Amino acid sequence: MSDLGNPKDPVQTPTALRHLPIALTPRIRYLWQLAISLALPAIFAVMLASQIASAHAKAPPKGPFERKTEIKAARTAALWIDHLSIGSVQTAVGLGHLVVALISEPIATGQLPGLTVSNGNQGKLLTIQMTPPVAGTAYSLGGFSIGDGTRYLDGRPIGFHESGHTDLSSALGPLYAPFVLLDYLVEGNPGAAMVEGFANLDTDTWNDYSTTGVAQMGGGFLKSPENGKVTPYVVFSFAIDERTSREDTNVKIKKIYEWVNTKILLPAAIRDQTKAIEIPFETELLHKKQVLIGSFSRVKGPEWLQFQIVSDTDYGKFTSPAATGDFRYDALKWAPTMGLSLKFGPTTTYLVGGGSFGLSGRFSLEKEIPDHPVGFQGEASIEGGIELYDYATLFARHQWKWFVDSSDDSIKESATTIGLTNRMRSPENELPAWANYIDFSAEFTQETIQDIKGQDHDIERFEFLLGGRF
């Protein structure tokens, strides 16, 4: 990596391109390179699909996903971080209810409002026991549940159901209340709303997560189009994984918590040891992914067309990108996307778009390079993909990124990625048990990265990983 971007190095054409006609344009060469990159993973996916063509029904978790966990304290802590950040708008309104209740309840009932973490809410919110604006109702806002906490729904305390709304709140952030109101408006009957289905599924799955360890090893190359220099590397990846999935008549959820999610890239050769800082790596305390798919029951559309929400949240992510010579962190980054999902037999095709927002920073170990310790990161993205048997996903994604620091300096970056992976599969997929022990991914990325000095670096990267779960 020390040679990447050094204009003094001679141009070295990759072996795969040396035998191509000289007349081929850079775009044709790029497409040829992309085809080579994805050919083997695509063949593997086709062979795998042919082995499971006879599978037609959902199965319980198999293989490593049979192992369940009752340890939910860490997931609860992450949810409360969401209440105070991503879902802070709802939480602030819920806190306002408590302030109002402290004044109104003594007048109406002669008693102070109750505040409890019990009543079946699984520690995911605080229940404010007060007279609700509409008699006999209960609802949740961020970290608070408001209403008659003594009510029961489907034989369980109302707190169970209300706690199920918290994950949708953390997935949508300030978009949560508008989405709920739109859903109620379309359905007419709140009891039949899509958001109520999501809440019921979330309540049922909170204590039903599969726990596995993931370890992968692979390789790849980094290429600078500026001089054609190619740097091969090996890569190691590992994480502690918790995930669950569940579906009902018109709703489906899938949630994945990847703890200590770490990837380390080691160049095959380093000629200049003083440049070892440019070895890229990334690690984060937690990466959380939520996928919610549903449909409006009153909208008489085709059954195969559904609405899809995807939320990716990074907590404590630390990165050293290739060629930039600096370090970056995301204290918290939230990336919600929305779009459509089309299901045909064993395949699900999706197209989603959205953005991300985060508290970030950049710094360098080189004294002559200025630090940017605090800033804000924004991102716009669009992604489409095909998921086969709830197991393997072929996807394409384009991202535009902005970073603005405390000195009002602005940095812009972009990346296009095409890949194949089974990392995001459901524990209740349709494959044989042995397939769930295998983890694989292959990605080809073109990106423009701006370093801390404001210089742009065009990078092409291909990477593949193969490993297992235990």
C-alpha positions in Angstrom: 0.0 0.0 0.0 3.0 2.2 0.4 3.3 2.3 -3.4 -0.3 3.3 -4.0 -0.7 6.6 -5.7 3.1 7.2 -6.2 3.5 8.8 -9.6 7.2 7.8 -9.8 6.4 4.1 -9.9 6.3 2.6 -13.4 2.9 1.6 -14.7 2.2 -2.1 -14.1 -0.7 -3.5 -16.0 -2.6 -6.4 -14.2 -2.0 -9.8 -15.7 -5.7 -10.2 -16.6 -5.4 -7.1 -18.8 -2.1 -7.7 -20.5 -3.6 -10.0 -23.2 -6.5 -7.7 -24.1 -6.4 -5.7 -27.4 -4.8 -2.3 -27.0 -7.7 -0.7 -28.7 -10.1 -1.5 -25.9 -11.4 1.6 -24.1 -10.9 2.1 -20.3 -14.7 1.5 -19.8 -14.5 -1.9 -21.7 -11.5 -2.9 -19.7 -13.3 -2.0 -16.5 -16.3 -4.1 -17.5 -14.0 -7.0 -18.4 -12.3 -6.7 -15.0 -15.7 -6.6 -13.3 -16.9 -9.7 -15.2 -13.7 -11.6 -14.1 -14.3 -10.4 -10.5 -17.8 -11.8 -10.3 -17.6 -14.8 -12.5 -16.6 -17.4 -9.8 -18.9 -16.2 -7.1 -21.8 -16.2 -9.6 -21.0 -19.7 -10.7 -20.9 -20.8 -7.0 -24.3 -19.2 -6.4 -25.9 -21.0 -9.4 -24.5 -24.3 -8.3 -25.7 -23.7 -4.8 -29.2 -22.8 -6.0 -29.4 -26.0 -8.1 -28.7 -28.0 -4.9 -31.7 -26.4 -3.1 -34.2 -26.1 -6.0 -36.5 -28.6 -4.2 -36.8 -26.4 -1.1 -40.2 -24.7 -0.9 -41.1 -23.9 2.7 -39.6 -21.9 5.6 -37.6 -24.0 8.1 -36.6 -23.4 11.7 -33.0 -22.2 12.2 -30.5 -24.9 11.5 -26.8 -25.5 11.9 -25.1 -22.8 13.9 -28.3 -20.7 14.1 -29.9 -23.3 16.4 -27.9 -21.8 19.3 -30.1 -19.2 21.0 -29.2 -16.5 23.5 -31.0 -15.0 26.5 -28.3 -12.3 26.9 -30.1 -9.2 25.7 -28.6 -6.5 28.0 -26.2 -5.3 25.2 -29.0 -5.0 22.7 -31.1 -3.1 25.2 -28.2 -0.7 25.9 -27.8 -0.1 22.1 -31.6 0.6 21.9 -31.4 3.2 24.7 -28.5 4.9 22.8 -31.0 5.1 19.9 -33.7 6.5 22.1 -31.4 9.4 23.1 -30.0 10.0 19.6 -31.7 8.7 16.5 -35.1 8.6 18.2 -34.5 11.7 20.4 -37.5 13.5 18.8 -39.9 10.9 19.9 -38.2 10.5 23.3 -38.4 14.3 23.8 -42.2 14.3 23.1 -42.6 11.3 25.4 -40.7 13.2 28.1 -43.1 16.1 27.5 -46.0 13.8 28.4 -44.4 13.1 31.7 -44.1 16.8 32.5 -47.8 17.3 31.6 -48.8 14.3 33.6 -47.0 15.6 36.7 -49.4 18.6 36.5 -52.6 17.0 35.2 -52.7 13.7 37.1 -52.9 15.1 40.6 -55.7 17.3 39.5 -57.6 14.5 37.7 -57.0 11.6 40.0 -55.4 13.1 43.1 -52.2 10.9 42.5 -48.9 11.4 40.8 -48.3 9.5 37.5 -46.6 6.1 37.7 -43.2 5.5 36.0 -42.0 2.0 35.7 -39.7 -0.3 33.6 -41.8 -3.3 34.3 -45.2 -4.3 32.9 -43.8 -6.5 30.2 -41.9 -3.8 28.4 -38.6 -5.9 28.5 -36.5 -2.9 29.6 -36.9 -1.3 26.2 -38.8 1.7 27.4 -40.3 3.5 30.5 -44.0 3.3 31.1 -45.8 6.5 32.1 -49.0 5.4 33.8 -51.3 8.3 33.2 -54.7 9.1 31.8 -54.2 9.0 28.0 -55.6 11.7 25.7 -57.9 9.1 24.3 -59.5 6.9 27.0 -58.4 3.3 27.0 -55.5 3.7 24.6 -51.8 3.2 25.0 -48.9 4.3 22.7 -45.2 4.6 22.7 -42.8 7.5 21.8 -39.1 6.8 21.8 -38.1 5.6 25.2 -41.6 6.1 26.8 -44.9 4.2 26.7 -47.9 6.4 27.6 -51.4 5.2 28.8 -53.1 2.7 30.9 -50.3 0.3 31.8 -52.7 -2.2 33.4 -54.3 -3.1 30.1 -53.7 -6.5 28.5 -53.5 -7.3 24.8 -53.6 -10.9 23.5 -53.3 -12.2 27.0 -50.1 -10.2 27.8 -49.5 -6.8 29.4 -49.8 -3.9 27.0 -46.1 -3.1 27.6 -45.1 -6.2 25.6 -46.8 -4.8 22.5 -45.7 -1.2 23.0 -42.0 -2.3 23.5 -42.3 -3.8 20.0 -42.6 -0.3 18.5 -39.2 0.8 19.8 -37.1 -0.9 17.0 -39.1 0.7 14.3 -38.6 4.0 16.1 -34.8 3.5 16.1 -34.9 2.4 12.4 -36.8 5.5 11.2 -35.7 8.1 13.7 -37.6 11.4 13.1 -39.4 9.8 10.2 -41.2 7.4 12.6 -44.2 9.5 13.6 -45.0 10.6 10.0 -44.7 7.0 8.8 -47.0 5.8 11.6 -49.6 8.5 10.8 -49.5 7.6 7.1 -50.0 4.0 7.9 -53.0 4.6 10.1 -54.4 7.0 7.5 -54.1 4.4 4.7 -55.4 1.5 6.8 -58.3 3.4 8.5 -58.2 0.8 11.3 -55.0 1.2 13.4 -55.3 -2.4 14.6 -54.7 -3.6 11.0 -51.8 -1.2 10.3 -48.4 -2.4 9.1 -46.6 -0.8 12.1 -48.7 -2.9 14.5 -47.6 -6.0 12.7 -44.0 -5.0 12.9 -44.5 -4.4 16.7 -46.0 -7.8 17.2 -43.1 -9.6 15.4 -40.5 -7.6 17.3 -42.1 -8.5 20.6 -42.0 -12.2 19.8 -38.4 -12.1 18.6 -36.7 -10.0 21.3 -35.8 -13.2 23.3 -35.3 -15.3 20.2 -31.9 -14.4 18.7 -29.4 -16.9 17.3 -25.8 -16.3 18.4 -22.7 -17.3 16.3 -19.1 -16.3 15.9 -18.0 -15.5 12.3 -14.4 -15.7 11.0 -13.3 -15.2 7.4 -10.1 -15.0 5.4 -9.6 -13.9 1.9 -7.7 -11.7 -0.4 -7.9 -8.9 -3.0 -6.1 -6.1 -4.7 -6.0 -2.3 -4.7 -5.4 -0.5 -8.0 -4.7 3.1 -8.7 -6.0 4.1 -12.1 -3.6 7.1 -12.0 -0.6 4.9 -12.6 -2.0 1.4 -12.9 -0.1 0.2 -9.8 -1.7 -2.9 -8.3 -1.2 -3.9 -4.6 -2.4 -7.4 -3.6 -3.4 -8.0 0.0 -4.8 -10.7 2.3 -7.8 -9.9 4.6 -9.0 -11.2 7.9 -12.5 -10.6 9.2 -14.3 -11.6 12.4 -17.4 -10.7 14.5 -19.8 -11.9 17.2 -23.2 -12.2 15.5 -26.8 -12.1 16.9 -29.7 -12.3 14.5 -33.3 -13.1 14.2 -36.1 -13.1 11.6 -39.8 -13.6 11.6 -42.7 -13.1 9.2 -46.5 -13.0 9.3 -49.3 -12.4 6.8 -48.2 -9.0 5.4 -45.0 -8.2 7.4 -41.5 -9.5 7.8 -38.6 -8.5 9.9 -34.9 -9.4 10.0 -32.4 -8.0 12.5 -28.7 -8.5 12.7 -26.3 -7.3 15.5 -22.6 -7.7 14.6 -20.5 -7.1 17.7 -16.7 -6.2 17.5 -17.1 -6.3 13.7 -13.5 -6.1 12.5 -11.7 -6.3 9.2 -7.9 -6.2 8.7 -6.1 -5.9 5.4 -2.4 -6.8 5.1 -0.5 -6.1 1.9 1.3 -9.0 0.4 4.5 -6.9 0.4 5.5 -3.6 2.0 8.6 -2.0 0.4 8.6 1.1 2.5 8.0 0.3 6.2 7.6 4.0 7.0 4.3 3.9 5.1 2.7 1.1 7.0 0.1 3.6 8.3 -1.6 3.2 4.9 -2.6 -0.4 5.7 -6.4 -0.1 5.7 -8.5 -1.7 8.4 -11.8 -1.1 10.1 -13.3 -2.1 13.4 -16.5 -1.1 15.2 -18.2 -1.9 18.5 -21.5 -2.7 16.8 -23.1 -2.7 13.4 -26.8 -3.1 13.5 -29.0 -3.9 10.5 -32.8 -3.9 10.5 -34.8 -5.0 7.5 -38.6 -4.5 7.7 -40.8 -5.5 4.7 -44.6 -5.0 4.7 -47.6 -4.0 2.7 -50.8 -1.9 3.3 -53.6 -4.4 3.6 -56.2 -2.0 2.2 -54.1 -1.2 -0.9 -55.3 -3.7 -3.5 -52.0 -4.1 -5.2 -50.1 -7.3 -6.3 -49.1 -9.5 -3.4 -45.5 -9.7 -4.7 -45.0 -5.9 -4.3 -44.1 -4.7 -0.8 -42.7 -1.7 1.0 -39.1 -2.1 2.4 -37.3 -0.2 5.1 -33.6 -0.9 5.8 -31.7 0.7 8.6 -27.9 0.4 9.2 -26.4 1.9 12.3 -22.7 2.0 13.3 -21.6 2.5 16.9 -18.0 3.3 17.5 -16.6 2.6 14.1 -12.8 3.2 13.5 -11.3 3.2 10.0 -8.0 3.7 8.2 -8.8 4.0 4.5 -6.3 3.0 1.9 -3.9 5.7 0.5 -5.2 8.6 2.7 -2.7 8.4 5.6 -5.3 9.4 8.2 -7.7 7.7 10.7 -11.4 8.2 10.8 -14.1 7.4 13.4 -17.9 7.4 13.4 -19.1 7.8 17.0 -22.6 7.0 15.7 -23.8 6.8 12.1 -27.4 6.1 11.1 -28.3 5.2 7.6 -32.1 4.7 6.8 -33.2 3.7 3.3 -36.7 3.0 1.9 -38.0 1.5 -1.3 -39.8 -1.4 -2.8 -39.4 -5.2 -2.6 -40.7 -7.6 -5.3 -40.9 -11.3 -4.4 -41.1 -14.0 -7.1 -40.9 -17.6 -5.8 -37.5 -18.1 -4.0 -36.1 -14.7 -5.1 -36.7 -11.2 -3.7 -35.6 -8.1 -5.7 -35.3 -4.8 -3.9 -34.5 -1.2 -4.7 -34.0 1.3 -1.9 -32.6 4.8 -1.5 -31.9 7.1 1.3 -29.0 8.7 3.3 -27.0 8.7 6.5 -26.1 11.1 9.2 -23.3 10.7 11.7 -20.9 12.3 14.2 -17.4 11.7 12.9 -13.8 12.8 13.1 -10.5 12.5 11.3 -6.9 12.7 12.5 -3.4 11.8 11.5 -0.2 10.7 13.2 1.8 13.0 10.9 2.4 16.3 12.6 2.3 18.3 9.4 -1.2 17.1 8.5 -4.0 19.0 10.3 -6.5 17.1 12.4 -10.3 17.4 12.1 -11.3 15.8 15.4 -15.0 16.6 15.3 -17.4 16.8 12.3 -20.5 15.6 10.7 -20.8 13.0 8.0 -23.7 12.8 5.5 -24.4 10.3 2.8 -26.8 9.6 0.0 -27.1 6.2 -1.5 -29.1 4.0 -3.8 -29.0 0.2 -3.8 -30.6 -2.6 -5.7 -30.2 -6.3 -5.3 -31.6 -9.9 -5.7 -31.8 -12.2 -2.7 -32.0 -15.9 -3.4 -33.7 -18.3 -0.9 -33.2 -15.7 1.9 -29.6 -16.8 1.7 -27.3 -15.1 -0.9 -27.6 -11.6 -2.2 -26.2 -10.1 -5.4 -26.3 -6.3 -5.1 -25.1 -3.0 -6.6 -24.7 0.2 -4.6 -23.7 3.8 -5.2 -22.8 6.2 -2.4 -22.1 10.0 -2.3 -20.4 11.1 1.0 -19.8 14.5 2.6 -17.8 15.3 5.7 -18.0 18.8 7.3 -15.7 19.5 10.2 -15.7 22.2 12.9 -13.6 24.5 10.7 -16.3 24.3 8.0 -14.0 22.4 5.6 -16.0 20.1 3.4 -14.8 16.8 1.9 -16.7 14.9 -0.8 -16.2 11.2 -1.7 -18.1 8.6 -3.8 -18.1 4.9 -4.3 -19.7 2.3 -6.5 -19.8 -1.4 -5.3 -21.0 -4.6 -6.9 -21.0 -7.7 -4.9 -22.3 -11.1 -3.8 -22.6 -12.2 -0.2 -24.5 -14.4 2.2 -23.5 -12.4 5.3 -27.0 -10.9 5.7 -29.0 -14.2 5.4 -31.9 -15.1 7.5 -31.5 -17.8 10.2 -34.7 -19.3 8.9 -33.6 -19.8 5.3 -34.5 -22.7 3.1 -31.1 -24.3 2.8 -29.6 -27.5 4.3 -27.9 -27.1 7.7 -24.4 -27.4 6.3 -24.8 -24.3 4.1 -25.3 -22.1 7.2 -21.8 -22.9 8.4 -20.4 -21.2 5.3 -19.9 -17.4 5.0 -18.7 -15.9 1.8 -18.5 -12.5 0.0 -17.0 -11.0 -3.1 -17.0 -7.2 -3.9 -15.7 -4.9 -6.6 -15.5 -1.2 -5.7 -14.5 2.0 -7.6 -14.2 4.9 -5.2 -12.8 8.4 -4.9 -11.4 9.1 -1.5 -10.2 12.5 -0.3 -7.4 12.6 2.2 -7.0 15.0 5.1 -4.9 17.4 2.8 -7.8 17.7 0.4 -6.2 15.5 -2.4 -8.4 13.0 -4.3 -7.3 9.4 -4.7 -9.1 7.1 -7.3 -9.1 3.5 -6.1 -10.3 0.3 -7.5 -10.6 -2.7 -5.2 -11.6 -6.3 -5.5 -12.0 -8.4 -2.4 -13.2 -11.9 -1.6 -13.8 -13.6 1.8 -14.5 -17.2 2.7 -15.0 -18.5 6.2 -17.5 -20.1 8.6 -19.7 -19.8 11.7 -19.2 -21.5 15.0 
